[in-house]
Amino acid sequence: MEKELVINSTPTEVEIALLEDSKLVELHHQKTNNNFTVGDIFVGRIKRLMPGLNAAFVDIGHKKDAFLHYTDLGPKLRSLLKYTQGAMNGGIPTHTLDNFEMEPDIIKTGKIDQVLNKKQPILVQVLKEPISTKGPRLSCELTLPGRYLVLTPFSNVVAVSKKVSNSEERKRLQLLVESIRPKNFGVIVRTAAEGKKVADLHEEMLLIMKKWEDIHSQLNKAKPPLKLLSELDKTSSILRDILSDSFNRIVVNDKQLYQNIRNFLESISPDQVNIVSQHRGNRPVFDAYGVTKQIKMSFGKTATMPSGAYLVIEHTEAMHVIDVNSGHKMASNNQEEAVLKVNLEAAEEIARQLRLRDIGGIIIIDFIDMRKAEHRKELLKEVRTHMKKDRAQHTVLPLSKFGLMQITRQRVRPEVKIDTAEVCPTCEGTGTINASILVTDEIERDLNFIVQSRPKSKIKLLVHPFIEAYLRRGWPSLQMRWYMTFYKWIRIQPNNDFHLTQYKFYDGNDDEIRLN
């Protein structure tokens, strides 16, 4: 499977599209002023305890207090609190836990007010971003991730990813990590560590321990709330988590980000640095690689598949519901086989849609009814196979007797919602616009004014692709006539997001020339 990462960077946000075999499967947005990312570590302060919810609200600097449930405290809470207090008042001078005396574990069935006090400082990690009206969700079970290893302070457990299936390799990794891990630090060995040498693992262990040392140094005399460790930016964290040998291209449109990605790859996978390229074409990077078109096709209430069958995706407060419809194109002498074929095609598309829209919580799928038990088993196997590519934790249950399938999927950040219906900004709902045939006359009038007011400025015109084709067609084309009239070459660039009669002019510095 070939994987591509296409990155569109603007001054306000970064959009990241992950393509597998040229098919869009994940879409990530990160605003450049976003203060909260899953994985960030804070020293917060307990704002209030809620015994009824068995939870606490913690001030970490967000406009809404973050939520910390008893089940997310972790058994080593007392050790964490002792370390936090000691590091803040200078009682624990070193970041290592070699001489740190661990405290007894808390019980699973305890109460929040028995282990935490109001206004108490506490070390926490963001588990979920703020979703809807809720603040961030926190955990006290800290994890420090690298590409091969994840370090867990105040633990002594070494666990190997279940995706490492070879028992000999699992034993090798277990023994290697056991020999290099620091005292009172647990380690989770990631799938990417398979086949790696002890030197690679030890080098990464030292890098992660450096992060823990930074946390310790910032804790000294810290005043909560304070961010101690920021997770990597979205681009780097995606590369760290999913980069593999099957990646064959990373395209980015921003020079600075291009350099940052190359530097990051130099540190984690030097042999893959050459797969990074900078997009330099006139067309936007998402248009050039077909991402914009796939976004328009994939979002919205319905998602159509190549056979003509389609999904209807509805969202409620409690769950998400997906209905599989065969459409009017399903024609076959064998009805059972035709239904199975549509359901199997839908299984792949549903797995893609869950990743693409980042749908979490409870998902109910109404497949087309199948009578044969072997067909139902085959469908379940197909769904689970496609869901294996999903990095979010999930559970897929067999079809119920009503023919419904239930899936639960981990919700970490708000669902990706993109409105693909193009509202007409020209008619503003009246249903009528000025005659489209006059758009070229309007462009020419504006162009004439710009050339007179800015005789030395370079000019670029952005229009709908249909208008761009019209301006370039024939000999002499309108573009050529403008050149002969104004003695200036007007660059014409198509933009798929424009409506038919929309156009904009830009100067040589790519600043919009506003005519109003």
NORVEN-V377240 format. One record per pair of residues at least 24 apart in sequence whose C-alpha atoms are under 8 Angstrom apart, sorted by the first residue. I is the first residue (numbers start at 1). J is the second residue. D is the distance in whole Angstrom. If there is no record, write none. Layout:
BEGIN
i,j,d
I,J,D
I,J,D
END
This chain:
BEGIN
i,j,d
1,246,6
2,246,5
2,247,6
2,248,6
3,246,6
3,247,5
3,248,6
3,249,7
4,247,6
4,248,6
4,249,5
4,250,6
4,251,8
5,249,6
5,250,5
5,251,6
6,250,6
6,251,5
6,252,6
6,285,8
6,286,7
6,289,8
7,250,8
7,251,6
7,252,5
7,253,7
7,285,8
7,286,8
8,252,6
8,253,6
8,254,8
8,285,6
8,286,7
9,252,8
9,253,6
9,254,6
9,257,8
16,235,7
17,291,7
23,294,8
24,291,7
24,294,7
24,295,8
24,356,7
25,352,6
25,353,7
25,355,6
25,356,5
26,355,6
26,356,4
26,357,8
26,358,8
27,356,6
27,357,8
27,416,8
28,234,8
30,234,7
36,126,8
36,129,7
37,126,7
37,129,6
37,230,8
37,231,7
38,125,8
38,126,5
38,127,6
38,128,6
38,129,6
38,231,7
38,412,8
39,125,6
39,126,5
39,127,7
39,143,8
39,230,7
39,231,5
40,125,6
40,126,6
40,227,7
40,228,8
40,229,6
40,230,5
40,231,5
41,123,7
41,124,6
41,125,4
41,126,7
41,142,8
41,227,6
41,228,6
41,229,5
41,230,7
42,123,6
42,124,5
42,125,6
42,225,7
42,226,6
42,227,4
42,228,5
42,229,7
43,121,7
43,122,6
43,123,5
43,124,6
43,219,8
43,224,6
43,225,6
43,226,5
43,227,7
43,228,7
44,121,6
44,122,5
44,123,6
44,124,7
44,224,5
44,225,5
44,226,7
45,118,8
45,119,5
45,120,6
45,121,4
45,122,6
45,224,6
45,225,6
46,117,7
46,118,5
46,119,5
46,120,5
46,121,6
46,122,7
47,118,6
47,119,6
48,118,6
48,119,8
49,112,7
49,113,7
49,117,8
49,118,7
50,112,8
51,111,7
51,112,6
51,113,7
54,111,6
54,112,5
54,113,8
55,112,6
56,112,7
59,225,6
60,224,7
60,225,5
60,226,7
60,227,8
61,225,6
61,226,7
62,135,8
63,135,8
64,134,7
64,135,5
64,136,8
65,135,6
65,136,8
66,135,5
66,136,5
66,137,6
66,138,7
67,135,7
67,136,6
67,137,5
67,138,6
68,137,6
68,138,5
68,139,6
69,138,8
69,139,8
70,110,8
70,111,7
70,112,6
71,108,7
72,138,7
72,139,5
72,140,6
72,141,7
73,139,6
73,140,5
73,141,6
74,106,8
74,139,8
74,140,6
74,141,5
75,105,5
75,106,5
75,107,7
75,108,7
76,103,7
76,104,7
76,105,5
76,106,7
76,141,8
76,154,6
76,155,8
77,105,7
77,106,7
77,140,7
78,103,6
78,104,7
78,105,7
78,106,7
78,115,8
79,103,5
79,104,8
79,154,7
80,122,8
80,123,7
80,140,8
80,154,7
81,121,8
81,122,6
81,123,7
84,121,8
84,122,7
84,123,6
84,219,7
85,121,7
87,216,6
87,217,8
87,219,6
87,220,6
88,219,5
88,220,4
88,221,5
88,222,6
89,220,6
89,221,6
90,220,6
90,221,8
94,216,8
95,212,7
95,213,5
95,216,6
95,217,8
96,182,8
96,183,8
96,213,8
97,182,8
97,183,6
97,184,6
97,185,8
98,182,8
98,183,5
98,184,7
102,154,7
121,224,7
127,412,7
128,411,8
128,412,5
128,413,6
129,412,6
129,413,5
129,414,7
130,413,7
130,414,8
131,413,6
131,414,5
132,414,7
144,208,7
144,211,8
144,212,8
145,208,7
146,204,7
146,208,7
146,240,7
147,190,7
147,192,7
147,193,8
147,204,8
147,240,5
147,241,6
147,268,7
148,189,6
148,190,5
148,191,7
148,192,5
148,193,5
148,201,7
148,204,8
149,187,7
149,188,6
149,189,5
149,190,6
149,193,7
149,201,7
149,204,7
149,205,7
150,187,6
150,188,5
150,189,7
150,190,7
151,185,7
151,186,6
151,187,5
151,188,7
151,208,7
152,185,6
152,186,5
152,187,6
152,188,8
153,184,7
153,185,5
153,186,6
154,184,5
154,185,6
154,186,7
155,184,5
155,185,5
155,186,5
156,183,7
156,184,5
156,185,5
156,186,4
156,187,8
157,185,8
157,186,5
157,187,6
158,186,6
158,187,5
158,188,6
158,189,8
159,187,6
159,188,5
159,189,6
160,188,6
160,189,5
160,190,7
160,191,8
161,188,7
161,189,6
161,190,5
161,191,6
162,191,8
163,191,6
164,191,6
164,194,7
169,194,7
169,195,7
177,201,8
181,205,8
192,244,8
236,261,7
236,264,7
240,268,8
248,275,6
249,275,5
249,276,6
249,277,8
250,275,6
250,276,5
250,277,6
251,276,6
251,277,5
251,278,6
251,279,6
252,276,8
252,277,7
252,278,5
252,279,6
252,285,8
253,278,6
253,279,5
253,280,7
253,285,6
254,278,7
254,279,8
282,493,7
283,493,7
283,494,7
283,495,8
284,495,8
287,496,7
292,496,8
295,420,8
296,420,5
297,420,8
298,353,8
299,357,8
299,417,8
299,418,6
299,419,7
299,420,6
300,418,7
300,419,6
300,420,6
300,421,8
305,345,8
305,346,8
305,349,7
307,342,8
309,342,7
310,346,8
311,346,7
318,362,7
319,361,6
319,362,5
319,363,6
319,364,7
320,359,8
320,361,8
320,362,6
320,363,5
320,364,6
321,363,6
321,364,5
321,365,6
321,366,8
322,363,7
322,364,6
322,365,5
322,366,6
323,365,6
323,366,5
323,367,7
324,365,8
324,366,6
324,367,5
324,368,6
325,367,8
325,368,7
326,368,8
336,370,7
336,371,8
339,368,7
339,369,8
339,370,7
340,370,7
340,375,7
340,379,8
343,367,6
343,368,7
343,379,7
344,379,6
344,382,7
344,383,8
347,379,7
347,382,7
347,383,5
347,386,7
348,382,8
348,383,7
348,386,6
351,383,7
351,386,6
351,387,6
351,390,8
355,390,7
356,416,8
357,415,6
357,416,5
357,417,7
358,411,8
358,413,8
358,414,8
358,415,5
358,416,6
359,409,7
359,411,7
359,415,6
359,416,8
360,408,7
360,409,5
360,410,5
360,411,4
360,412,8
360,415,7
361,408,5
361,409,5
361,410,6
361,411,6
362,406,7
362,407,6
362,408,5
362,409,7
363,406,6
363,407,5
363,408,6
363,409,8
364,404,7
364,405,6
364,406,5
364,407,7
365,404,6
365,405,5
365,406,6
366,403,7
366,404,5
366,405,7
367,403,7
367,404,7
367,405,8
368,403,8
369,403,6
370,403,8
424,499,7
436,500,8
436,501,6
439,501,6
443,503,8
446,515,8
448,486,8
451,486,7
457,507,6
457,508,7
458,490,8
458,507,5
458,508,5
459,489,8
459,490,6
459,491,7
459,505,7
459,506,6
459,507,5
459,508,6
460,490,6
460,491,5
460,492,6
460,493,7
460,505,6
460,506,5
460,507,6
460,508,8
461,490,7
461,491,6
461,492,5
461,493,6
461,503,7
461,504,6
461,505,5
461,506,6
462,492,6
462,493,5
462,494,6
462,495,6
462,503,6
462,504,5
462,505,6
462,506,8
463,492,7
463,493,7
463,494,5
463,495,6
463,498,7
463,500,8
463,501,8
463,502,6
463,503,5
463,504,7
464,494,5
464,495,5
464,496,6
464,497,8
464,498,5
464,499,6
464,500,5
464,501,7
464,502,7
464,503,7
465,494,5
465,495,6
465,496,6
466,500,7
467,500,7
468,492,7
468,493,7
468,494,6
END
